């Protein structure tokens, strides 16, 4: 009788383990961290990072086509270097229609503001809330966490034809760096770069007149 009792107990334990195991494995799957999108592969034209697959506006903003007419927009590393630091940022409100080349956002530091232009035409459908809370993301991580907004662009393919992309990015970035050095030599020789990259935050170290000239030259605003 005792042997029968032991056998029944053993079978009961096996049955419980059988039914519990799938649930435990399912729980492990549910709590597993979500797979994150890998960061874009970077090139370094003229010393500045530039992600492959991104398209650049001459005013130093970028867009990447995410499909279904959605374009994620941000500022590039050249702009981030010139700005250096940001106290606040204002992005066009949701549902607003923005034309390609129209002011999209305003970045402010120490009471001095700079406008950046939209690389595509469409409706602002989402804004980066993390960036609104921490504006410096725009200059610390301009291509990933520091993106500005998402724009629904019905004419995305047409807009992209007006932008710099692929092999053109390298020569354009190099040209921007060369132009910056030449302009600084004329406008403020004391802050002119001595080869290499310009001083980070250079734009806000200048007087108002020089700053406006550089903003017009490189940000087209």
HELIX and SHEET records of a PDB file:
HELIX    1   1 UNK A    2  UNK A   31  1                                  30    
HELIX    2   2 UNK A   77  UNK A   83  1                                   7    
HELIX    3   3 UNK A  129  UNK A  133  1                                   5    
HELIX    4   4 UNK A  137  UNK A  140  1                                   4    
HELIX    5   5 UNK A  156  UNK A  161  1                                   6    
HELIX    6   6 UNK A  168  UNK A  187  1                                  20    
HELIX    7   7 UNK A  189  UNK A  191  5                                   3    
HELIX    8   8 UNK A  202  UNK A  205  5                                   4    
HELIX    9   9 UNK A  208  UNK A  214  1                                   7    
HELIX   10  10 UNK A  215  UNK A  219  3                                   5    
SHEET    1   A 2 UNK A  42  UNK A  45  0                                        
SHEET    2   A 2 UNK A  48  UNK A  51 -1                                        
SHEET    1   B 6 UNK A  55  UNK A  56  0                                        
SHEET    2   B 6 UNK A  61  UNK A  65 -1                                        
SHEET    3   B 6 UNK A  70  UNK A  75 -1                                        
SHEET    4   B 6 UNK A 149  UNK A 152 -1                                        
SHEET    5   B 6 UNK A 122  UNK A 127 -1                                        
SHEET    6   B 6 UNK A  97  UNK A  98 -1                                        
SHEET    1   C 3 UNK A  88  UNK A  91  0                                        
SHEET    2   C 3 UNK A 103  UNK A 109 -1                                        
SHEET    3   C 3 UNK A 112  UNK A 117 -1                                        
END                                                                             
